[in-house]
């Protein structure tokens, strides 16, 4: 195996604090070939689809990748902008804003590299950027507040696989989850209160999280429990009474059972029951993307209104809001304080 050897300008210096900011990913364009490549990488991950490979590969390549890319490409085209996908534009702003927030807090240079678990820039490209910056203290921050094997653990797999090719491994901290982080909860509450100031308070607030197959949870994946933790803390922060809010799960795929209750079915039921006004927030999505801008803001709005609802509002993700970036900066620094002393930590807080 050929090992990468970081070019170091000072063998005794740990270099700047490095952060690898990782999100799920996006196609390079809304074209069918680019969407097909993206979906092929995403759906080939055994953490995402746990079906045995001998059974899954013929289904994926023989059926799914022959039909789904065209439908998905049409959906991506609806949200695409001149700067690319919303997820990519927002993720770049988050990386830049997080670096600025960390440097302001520490008074030291910090390098934040953006990576996507699937698509570009790859995890390998992001790590290579940090390697070239002579980073020897590395924090990996997957933008998944609630842990799941299909997201957080998959990111761990990609990072450690790439680091196996490095000769000199940096000191490493991997942030598994932050579902109950006070700064994160506070930022979410602030975004919801801002929506209330503009739109008024709805009859009900729905907190919609991405779903996972039911059997993943039955095997021990803590994701649903961590979603409930976030939702409960957020409701308490907002002072919401029981009955004024609910939790649901979106984006299910295929015929198997996923964790419930389902977002679309919840909204349809509310409309039929006579609920007239609803606001929906997606606490598990740190950046707006296809699943929020198309599935939640458009498709599920139509379900609710068709069932009898009258007013529907999607509350945007935290994106690059200052409160979100400050919360992420504090999260990073909390983990950074366990590193050996060196530049990149707040004065007087090194351990």
C-alpha positions in Angstrom: 0.0 0.0 0.0 1.3 3.5 -0.9 1.0 5.8 2.1 0.4 9.5 1.8 3.0 11.5 3.8 1.8 15.0 4.7 4.3 17.7 3.6 5.1 19.5 6.9 6.8 22.8 7.1 7.5 22.5 10.9 7.9 19.0 12.3 7.3 20.3 15.9 4.1 22.2 15.1 0.7 20.6 15.1 -0.4 23.1 12.5 -3.9 24.6 12.6 -6.9 23.0 14.1 -8.6 21.1 11.3 -12.3 20.4 10.9 -13.9 18.1 8.3 -17.5 19.2 7.9 -19.5 16.4 6.3 -23.0 16.4 4.8 -24.8 13.7 2.9 -24.2 14.9 -0.7 -25.7 16.0 -3.9 -25.4 15.3 -7.6 -23.1 17.5 -9.6 -26.0 18.6 -11.7 -29.7 17.7 -12.2 -29.0 15.8 -15.3 -30.1 12.1 -15.4 -26.5 10.7 -15.8 -25.2 12.8 -12.8 -28.2 11.8 -10.7 -27.7 8.2 -11.6 -24.0 8.3 -10.6 -24.9 9.9 -7.3 -27.7 7.4 -6.5 -25.5 4.5 -7.5 -22.9 5.6 -4.9 -25.5 6.4 -2.2 -27.5 3.2 -2.6 -24.5 1.0 -2.9 -23.4 1.8 0.6 -24.1 -1.3 2.8 -24.8 1.0 5.7 -27.7 2.6 3.8 -29.2 -0.6 2.4 -28.4 -3.6 4.5 -29.9 -6.1 2.1 -27.3 -8.8 1.2 -25.2 -7.6 -1.8 -26.0 -10.7 -3.9 -29.6 -9.8 -3.7 -29.4 -6.0 -3.7 -27.1 -5.4 -6.6 -29.3 -6.9 -9.3 -32.3 -4.9 -7.9 -30.3 -1.7 -7.8 -28.7 -1.9 -11.2 -31.4 -3.8 -13.0 -34.4 -1.9 -11.7 -33.8 1.2 -9.5 -31.0 2.8 -11.5 -33.0 2.4 -14.7 -36.1 4.2 -13.4 -35.5 6.4 -10.4 -32.7 8.7 -11.7 -35.1 10.3 -14.2 -37.8 11.0 -11.6 -35.1 12.3 -9.1 -33.5 14.4 -11.8 -36.8 16.1 -12.4 -37.2 16.8 -8.7 -33.7 18.2 -8.4 -34.3 20.5 -11.4 -37.1 22.2 -9.5 -34.8 23.3 -6.6 -31.6 23.8 -8.6 -30.1 27.3 -8.6 -27.5 29.2 -10.6 -25.0 28.3 -7.8 -25.8 24.6 -8.0 -27.9 22.6 -5.6 -29.2 24.3 -2.5 -27.4 21.8 -0.3 -24.0 22.6 -1.9 -24.5 26.4 -1.8 -25.5 26.3 1.9 -22.8 23.8 2.9 -20.1 26.0 1.4 -21.5 28.9 3.4 -21.6 26.8 6.5 -17.9 25.7 6.1 -16.8 29.3 5.5 -18.9 30.6 8.4 -17.8 27.9 10.8 -14.1 28.7 10.0 -14.7 32.4 10.7 -16.5 31.6 13.9 -13.8 29.3 15.1 -11.0 31.7 14.3 -12.8 34.5 16.1 -13.2 32.3 19.1 -9.7 31.0 19.2 -7.6 33.9 17.8 -5.8 31.2 15.8 -5.9 29.9 12.2 -8.4 27.1 11.7 -8.9 25.1 8.6 -12.5 23.8 7.8 -12.8 21.5 4.8 -16.1 20.6 3.3 -16.8 17.0 2.2 -19.8 15.1 1.0 -20.3 11.4 2.0 -21.6 10.8 -1.6 -20.6 12.9 -4.6 -18.2 15.9 -4.6 -16.2 17.1 -2.8 -15.5 13.6 -1.6 -14.4 12.7 1.9 -11.0 11.9 0.4 -10.7 15.4 -1.2 -11.7 17.1 2.1 -9.2 15.2 4.1 -6.5 15.9 1.5 -7.2 19.6 1.9 -6.5 19.3 5.6 -3.4 17.1 5.0 -2.0 19.8 2.7 -2.7 22.4 5.5 -0.4 20.2 7.8 -3.3 19.6 10.2 -2.4 17.1 12.9 -5.4 17.6 15.2 -8.6 16.8 13.3 -12.2 17.0 14.3 -14.8 15.2 12.0 -18.2 16.8 12.3 -20.9 14.9 10.4 -23.9 17.2 10.1 -26.3 14.6 11.4 -27.5 15.8 14.8 -29.1 12.4 15.5 -26.9 9.3 15.2 -27.7 6.6 12.8 -25.6 3.8 11.3 -26.8 4.8 7.9 -25.4 8.3 8.2 -22.9 8.9 11.0 -21.4 5.4 11.0 -21.1 5.6 7.2 -19.2 8.8 7.5 -16.9 7.1 10.0 -16.3 4.3 7.6 -15.4 6.7 4.8 -13.0 8.8 6.9 -11.2 5.8 8.4 -10.9 4.1 5.1 -9.2 7.2 3.7 -6.9 7.6 6.7 -5.7 4.0 6.3 -3.7 5.4 3.3 -2.0 8.1 5.4 1.4 7.4 6.9 1.0 10.0 9.7 -2.4 9.9 11.3 -3.6 13.1 13.0 -5.0 13.2 16.5 -8.7 12.5 15.8 -12.0 13.4 17.4 -15.2 12.2 15.8 -18.5 13.9 16.8 -21.0 11.1 16.8 -24.1 13.2 17.5 -25.4 16.3 19.1 -29.1 15.7 19.4 -29.4 17.3 22.9 -26.8 20.1 22.5 -28.1 23.3 24.1 -26.8 25.5 21.4 -28.4 23.4 18.7 -31.7 23.3 20.5 -31.6 27.1 21.1 -30.8 27.8 17.4 -33.8 25.6 16.4 -36.1 27.4 18.8 -34.9 30.8 17.5 -35.7 29.8 13.9 -39.2 28.7 14.9 -39.9 31.9 16.9 -38.8 33.9 13.9 -41.4 32.1 11.8 -44.0 32.7 14.5 -43.2 36.4 14.4 -43.8 36.5 10.6 -46.5 33.9 10.1 -48.2 33.8 13.5 -48.5 30.6 15.7 -50.1 27.6 14.0 -52.6 25.3 15.6 -49.9 22.6 15.4 -46.1 22.3 14.9 -44.9 19.2 13.2 -41.2 18.2 13.7 -40.3 16.0 10.7 -37.2 13.9 10.7 -35.8 11.7 8.0 -36.9 8.1 8.4 -35.1 4.8 8.6 -36.4 1.2 8.1 -38.2 -0.1 11.2 -35.9 -3.2 11.4 -32.8 -0.9 11.6 -34.2 0.5 14.9 -35.2 -3.0 16.0 -31.6 -4.0 15.6 -30.5 -1.3 18.0 -30.0 1.9 15.9 -30.6 4.7 18.4 -31.8 7.2 15.8 -35.6 7.3 16.6 -34.9 7.7 20.3 -32.5 10.6 19.6 -35.1 12.2 17.3 -37.6 12.0 20.2 -35.0 13.6 22.5 -34.5 16.5 20.2 -38.2 17.0 19.7 -39.0 16.9 23.4 -36.2 19.3 24.3 -37.3 21.7 21.5 -40.9 21.6 22.6 -39.9 22.4 26.1 -37.7 25.2 24.9 -40.6 26.7 23.0 -43.1 26.1 25.9 -45.4 24.0 23.7 -48.2 22.2 25.4 -49.0 18.5 24.6 -51.2 18.4 21.6 -49.7 21.5 20.0 -46.8 19.6 18.4 -45.9 16.2 17.1 -43.0 14.2 15.7 -43.0 12.3 12.5 -40.6 10.7 10.0 -40.4 11.4 6.2 -38.7 10.2 3.0 -39.5 6.5 3.3 -38.6 4.3 0.3 -40.0 1.0 -0.9 -42.7 -1.2 0.6 -41.0 -2.2 3.9 -42.2 -0.6 7.1 -40.2 2.4 8.3 -40.3 4.1 11.7 -43.6 5.8 12.4 -45.6 8.0 12.4 -45.1 9.0 8.8 -45.1 12.7 8.0 -47.4 12.5 5.0 -50.0 10.4 6.8 -49.9 12.7 9.8 -50.6 15.8 7.7 -53.4 14.1 5.9 -55.0 12.9 9.1 -54.7 16.4 10.6 -56.4 17.9 7.6 -59.3 15.4 7.8 -59.6 16.1 11.6 -60.2 19.8 11.0 -56.7 21.2 11.8 -56.5 24.4 9.8 -53.0 25.7 10.2 -49.7 23.8 10.4 -46.0 24.7 10.4 -43.4 22.1 9.7 -39.8 22.1 10.8 -37.1 19.5 10.0 -34.6 19.5 13.0 -32.5 16.7 11.6 -31.6 18.6 8.4 -28.9 21.3 9.1 -29.2 22.5 5.5 -32.2 22.8 3.1 -32.1 20.2 0.4 -34.4 18.2 -1.9 -36.1 16.5 1.0 -37.1 19.8 2.6 -37.6 22.2 -0.3 -39.5 19.7 -2.5 -40.8 16.9 -0.3 -41.8 19.0 2.7 -42.4 22.5 1.4 -44.3 21.3 -1.7 -45.5 17.7 -1.7 -46.6 17.5 1.9 -48.2 21.0 1.7 -50.4 19.7 -1.1 -51.3 16.6 1.0 -52.4 18.8 4.0 -54.4 21.3 1.9 -56.1 18.6 -0.1 -57.2 16.9 3.2 -58.9 20.1 4.4 -56.1 22.2 5.9 -56.0 25.9 5.1 -52.6 27.3 6.1 -49.3 25.5 5.7 -45.8 26.9 6.3 -42.4 25.2 6.1 -39.8 26.7 8.5 -36.4 26.7 6.8 -33.5 24.7 8.1 -30.8 26.4 10.2 -28.5 26.6 7.2 -25.8 29.3 7.8 -27.7 31.3 10.4 -25.3 32.9 12.9 -26.9 31.0 15.9 -26.3 27.7 14.1 -22.7 28.5 13.3 -22.0 29.6 16.8 -23.6 26.3 18.1 -21.4 24.3 15.8 -18.3 26.3 16.8 -18.9 25.6 20.4 -19.5 21.9 19.7 -16.2 21.7 17.9 -14.3 23.6 20.6 -15.7 21.4 23.3 -14.2 18.4 21.6 -11.0 20.2 20.7 -10.2 20.9 24.4 -9.2 17.2 24.8 -6.4 17.6 22.3 -2.8 18.0 23.4 -1.8 21.6 23.8 -1.1 23.7 20.7 -2.4 26.5 18.6 -6.0 26.5 17.6 -7.6 26.3 21.0 -9.0 29.2 23.1 -6.4 30.8 25.3 -6.4 29.4 28.8 -8.6 26.4 27.8 -6.0 23.9 26.5 -5.6 20.7 28.3 
